[in-house]
Each structure stands twice: as structure tokens, then as C-alpha cells.
Amino acid sequence: SSDVCSSDLFRLTVLPQRIEIAGGSYGGVFNGVQALFRLLPAEIYAKNCPLPVEIACTKVEDAPRFPYRGMMLDVARTWIDAAGVKRYIDLLSYHGINKLHLHLSDDEGWRIEIRSHPELTEIGGFRGGDSPVRPVYGKWDEKYGGYYTQDEMRGLIRYAAARNIEIIPEIDLPGHSLAAIGCYPQLACDGRGGWGKHFSTPLCIGRDSTIAFCKNVLTELFDLFPSQYVHIGGDEVERTPWETCPDCQRRIRAEKLEGAGELQAWFTRKTEQFLAAHGKTLLGWDEITEDGLTPQSAVMWWRSWMPSTLTAALQNGHRVIESP
């Protein structure tokens, strides 16, 4: 049927002598196993199912309607260690969720090890106390946070894949970058750290050194995450610093752009091209619909009060993922 995800179609058959599960893919068979679990006592989820168990003979054929069935977990604002993420993965797998969007960086913390820039996690993975990252969403006088090493993340990726879940990374670019700026003040237009800066202060994308930083970070994500998607955020960017920054103004003139608004559009298009050259698909919040992207990029629509961005994304041929 055209209204289901046929690759994840499954058939569960309970016969007097045996139970059969068949599917069109690993995901289909996994969904069939979950359907079987739902026929068992609830204790199956506590791994303490009483035996013996009787199941009525039945036949179930089903498939998910949507190929993308996702949840976002914001570990930048609220740190959740690897064991906690595994618990979430288990819970999601019971309910047919097949995408876990991990929000790995924001103004409040940087959660994934980048070996070319170790300070991002060694410093930016924590806030409060003596950290240069502002201690919002936490205790002001205590250092709070943590991060995943690349080896830990590979373990989480394998754990999720075994449960038919793809982990999609998000690194916010070019806004919501105070954690990175706290580690590397030269990434800001004024060359200063994050204290006292505006919400979602952006990277200085007028400098080639900042573009090189972004490419280094993204390249390590490409090597780490098998996911087709890489989420770059792109939301709520505070563009005011670009209006007076000599480097950003120089970029605007060189690229013949119409002011700071088009500077973000330029950056997003360049990032899209960089991802495509590495076989990846750009995913971003619906603000990126203003940026003239190709239909190959995907848009995550979060501003429900702005249906025009949804309409624009659909008219441009983007794949749209609704975010509640």
C-alpha cells in the first residue's frame, strides 16, 4: 500500500506449534518482534516475564505509515549519560520509533568529542563553576555537564542500530554557539568569550578560519555517524554582530549579498554543498527555508505558528519532518 513504509512491513503468525515472524527488512522483523512482545504480559519489558505463557493463535500483518518516526533528545541543555541514552533507546524501540535526533551542541554545552578541537568537550562540555560557559539551566556555583567520547558514541550507535534506530547528530551552526565561543573566543565576531553575549550569538562566518573550524567538526561527524542526515540547526540566529563585523561585511561584499540576512543563507548553502560532497543530507530547522537550498535538503518544521515556512519548504520540494 502507498500509505505505509513497505520496507518495514512484517507478518506475525502464532500457530499451535510455533511462532513465525517475517519481514521485508531487518526493521520489519524487529517490528514483528515488538508486536509479539505486545501479546505477552507487561513484565516482558522488565525482563521478568512469568513462565509458561500462552498466546492465542493469531495472524498480524502491519507496517508503519511513515518512514521517519522520530524523537529529539536535547542532551546539550540537560546532560544524559550513555546509560541514560540507552534507556531512552529501549523505550523508543518498544513504540516503533526509528530515528533518535541527538541535540549535541547549543549555547549551554557541547556533548560530542571532536578530536581536532578537544577543548569543545573538555571545557565546553561543562557550565557553571569555573567554566566560561554560562550556567543557565543548572546550578550557578557548581560545574555541571559531561560529554560522549567518540568511542562511547560508536557504542550508542551500535546499540541503537540493533534496535532499528538511527541516531542523527545535531551541531548548531552558525547560531546557538556560545559553548564553542567559550572555548575559542576567536570564533566570535568580537574575539571575546561567551559571558554577557546575546542569546544565540553566532559564529563569525566572515572569517575563513571559522569556516575551516565548521568543516573540521562536520568531517568528524561524517566519520562517526552512519546516518544519512546531519542536522545543522540554523534556528534563531542573532545576526546583529554580523552587521558591524569587518570580516562579515567583507564577506557580504565579496559574495554580493544583501546584508546580514543573506550571509546566513550563503553559509547554509555552502554547508549543504559540503555535506553533499561527503554523501550526506543537510537537515535543519525551518528557518533554513529562507536560504535557497536544493530540494535534496530536509527541513524540520518546529514553528507551528508560522505555516508559511512549511508551505515554502513543500513548494521548494524539501522533505519536511514535523517537530511537535
C-alpha positions in Angstrom: 0.0 0.0 0.0 1.2 3.5 -0.8 0.4 4.8 2.7 2.8 2.5 4.6 6.5 2.0 4.8 6.7 -1.2 2.8 10.3 -2.0 3.7 9.3 -2.3 7.3 6.3 -4.5 6.6 6.0 -7.5 8.8 3.9 -10.6 9.3 3.5 -12.3 12.7 1.8 -15.7 12.8 1.1 -17.5 16.0 0.4 -21.2 15.3 -0.3 -24.0 17.7 3.2 -25.5 17.2 5.3 -22.3 16.6 5.6 -18.6 16.1 6.7 -17.2 12.7 7.9 -13.6 12.1 8.7 -12.4 8.6 9.6 -9.0 7.3 10.9 -7.2 4.2 13.9 -5.9 6.2 15.7 -6.1 9.5 13.4 -3.3 10.6 10.3 -5.2 9.6 11.4 -8.3 11.5 12.2 -6.1 14.5 8.8 -4.6 14.4 7.3 -8.1 14.3 9.2 -9.0 17.4 7.8 -5.9 19.1 4.3 -6.9 18.0 4.9 -10.3 19.7 6.1 -8.6 22.9 2.8 -6.7 23.0 0.9 -10.0 23.1 2.9 -11.0 26.2 2.4 -9.9 29.8 3.7 -6.4 30.6 6.5 -8.0 32.7 8.3 -8.7 29.4 9.6 -5.1 29.5 11.0 -5.6 32.9 12.8 -8.7 31.6 10.9 -10.7 34.2 8.1 -12.4 32.2 6.4 -15.3 34.2 6.6 -18.7 32.5 4.8 -20.5 31.0 2.9 -18.1 28.8 0.1 -18.8 26.5 -0.7 -16.7 23.4 -3.8 -17.1 21.3 -3.3 -18.2 17.7 -3.4 -15.1 15.5 -2.0 -13.5 12.4 -0.9 -9.9 12.2 0.3 -8.0 9.1 1.3 -4.4 9.6 3.7 -1.7 8.6 4.4 1.8 9.8 2.8 4.6 7.9 5.8 6.9 8.0 9.4 6.1 7.2 10.7 8.7 9.6 9.3 8.2 13.1 11.5 10.3 15.4 12.2 11.8 18.8 14.7 14.6 19.7 16.7 14.2 22.9 18.3 17.5 24.0 21.4 16.5 25.8 23.0 19.9 25.4 20.8 21.6 27.9 20.3 18.6 30.2 23.2 16.1 30.3 22.2 12.5 29.9 25.0 9.9 30.1 25.4 6.9 27.8 23.5 4.6 30.1 20.6 7.0 30.2 20.5 7.3 26.5 20.4 3.5 26.2 17.4 3.5 28.4 15.7 6.0 26.1 16.6 3.9 23.1 15.0 0.9 24.7 11.8 2.8 25.3 11.7 4.2 21.8 12.2 0.8 20.3 9.1 -0.6 22.0 7.0 2.0 20.2 8.3 1.8 16.7 10.4 4.9 16.8 13.3 4.6 14.3 15.1 7.9 14.5 16.8 9.5 17.5 17.8 13.1 16.9 20.5 13.9 19.4 20.9 17.7 20.0 24.6 17.6 20.8 25.5 21.3 21.0 23.9 24.6 22.0 24.7 27.7 24.0 24.6 25.6 27.1 27.0 22.8 26.3 28.9 20.8 23.7 28.4 17.0 24.2 30.4 15.1 21.5 34.2 14.7 21.4 35.8 16.4 18.4 39.4 15.2 18.4 40.7 18.1 16.2 39.3 20.6 18.8 39.4 18.8 22.2 38.5 21.9 24.2 35.0 21.7 22.9 34.2 19.0 25.3 37.0 19.4 27.9 35.8 23.0 28.5 32.6 23.4 26.6 31.1 20.2 27.9 30.5 21.8 31.3 28.9 25.0 32.6 29.0 26.8 35.9 31.8 26.9 38.4 35.0 28.0 36.7 33.6 27.2 33.2 33.4 30.0 30.6 30.0 28.6 29.5 27.2 30.5 31.2 25.5 28.3 33.9 21.9 28.6 32.7 19.6 25.5 33.2 21.8 24.5 36.1 23.4 25.5 39.4 25.3 28.7 39.2 28.1 27.8 41.7 28.7 24.2 40.6 30.2 22.8 37.4 27.6 20.7 35.6 27.7 18.6 32.5 29.5 15.8 30.7 30.1 14.6 27.1 30.4 11.5 25.0 33.7 10.3 23.7 33.7 9.1 20.1 34.1 5.5 21.3 31.1 5.9 23.6 29.1 7.3 20.8 30.0 4.5 18.5 28.7 2.1 21.2 25.4 4.0 21.3 25.1 4.0 17.5 25.6 0.2 17.5 23.1 -0.2 20.4 20.5 1.9 18.6 21.0 0.1 15.3 20.4 -3.3 16.8 17.0 -1.8 17.9 16.2 -0.4 14.5 17.0 3.2 15.5 19.2 5.6 13.5 21.0 8.3 15.6 21.0 11.7 13.8 23.5 14.2 15.2 22.8 17.9 15.5 25.5 20.5 15.8 24.1 24.1 15.8 25.6 26.3 13.1 26.0 29.2 12.9 23.9 30.3 15.9 23.4 28.9 19.4 27.2 28.7 19.5 28.1 30.1 22.9 29.6 26.8 24.2 32.0 26.8 21.2 32.8 30.5 21.6 33.5 30.0 25.3 36.3 27.6 24.3 37.5 29.5 21.3 36.8 33.2 21.6 38.3 33.9 18.1 35.1 32.2 16.7 33.1 35.3 17.8 33.0 38.5 15.7 34.5 40.5 18.6 37.0 37.8 19.5 35.7 37.6 23.1 34.2 34.7 25.1 30.6 33.9 25.8 29.9 35.7 29.1 27.3 38.5 28.7 26.7 37.8 25.0 23.3 37.7 23.4 21.2 34.5 23.2 22.3 32.5 20.2 25.3 34.7 19.4 26.6 33.4 16.1 30.0 32.3 14.8 31.9 34.8 12.8 31.3 33.3 9.4 33.1 36.2 7.7 36.5 34.5 8.6 37.9 31.6 6.6 39.3 30.2 9.9 35.7 29.8 11.2 34.6 28.0 8.0 37.6 25.7 8.5 36.5 25.0 12.1 33.0 24.1 10.9 34.3 21.8 8.2 36.7 20.1 10.8 33.8 19.4 13.1 31.4 18.2 10.4 34.1 15.9 8.9 34.5 14.1 12.2 30.7 13.7 12.4 30.7 12.2 8.9 33.3 9.6 10.1 31.4 8.9 13.3 27.7 8.7 12.4 26.4 6.4 9.6 23.2 8.4 9.4 22.4 9.9 6.1 21.3 13.1 7.8 23.4 15.7 9.6 21.4 18.4 11.4 23.0 21.9 11.5 20.3 23.7 13.5 20.1 27.1 11.8 17.4 28.4 14.1 17.1 31.7 16.0 20.4 33.1 14.8 21.2 36.5 16.3 22.6 38.3 13.2 23.3 41.7 14.9 27.1 41.1 15.4 27.5 40.5 11.6 26.1 44.0 10.8 29.2 45.7 12.4 31.8 43.0 12.0 34.5 44.0 9.4 35.1 40.4 8.4 31.4 39.6 7.9 30.9 42.8 6.0 33.8 42.0 3.8 32.3 38.6 3.1 28.9 40.2 2.3 30.6 42.5 -0.3 32.7 39.7 -1.8 29.7 37.4 -2.3 27.5 40.3 -3.4 25.0 39.6 -0.7 22.1 41.8 0.6 23.1 42.3 4.2 23.4 40.0 7.2 20.3 38.0 6.5 21.7 36.7 3.2 25.0 35.9 5.0 23.4 33.1 6.8 21.8 31.9 3.6 25.3 31.9 2.0 26.7 29.9 4.9 23.8 27.3 4.8 24.2 26.8 1.0 27.9 26.3 1.4 27.3 23.8 4.2 24.8 22.0 2.1 27.3 21.6 -0.7 30.0 20.4 1.7 27.6 17.8 3.2 26.5 16.6 -0.3 30.2 16.2 -1.4 30.5 13.7 1.5 27.3 11.9 0.7 25.3 13.4 3.5 22.0 15.2 3.6 21.6 18.5 5.3 18.8 18.7 7.9 17.9 22.0 9.7 15.1 23.8 11.4 12.6 25.6 9.3 14.5 28.9 9.3 16.7 27.5 6.6 13.8 27.6 4.1 14.8 31.2 3.5 18.2 30.1 2.3 17.7 28.9 -1.3 18.6 25.3 -0.6 18.3 22.5 -3.1 15.4 20.0 -2.8 17.9 17.4 -1.6 18.0 19.0 1.9 15.4 18.3 4.6 13.6 20.7 6.8 12.4 20.1 10.4 9.4 22.3 11.0 9.1 23.5 14.6 7.5 26.9 14.3 3.9 25.8 14.2 2.7 29.4 14.4 4.5 30.1 11.0 2.7 27.9 8.4 4.3 29.9 5.7 7.7 28.2 6.3 6.1 24.8 6.0 4.4 25.9 2.7 7.7 27.3 1.4 9.6 24.1 2.2 6.9 21.9 0.5 6.8 24.2 -2.6 10.6 24.0 -2.8 10.5 20.2 -2.9 12.1 19.7 0.5 11.4 16.7 2.6 9.6 18.0 5.7 9.7 16.5 9.1 7.3 17.9 11.6 8.6 18.5 15.1 6.0 18.9 17.8 
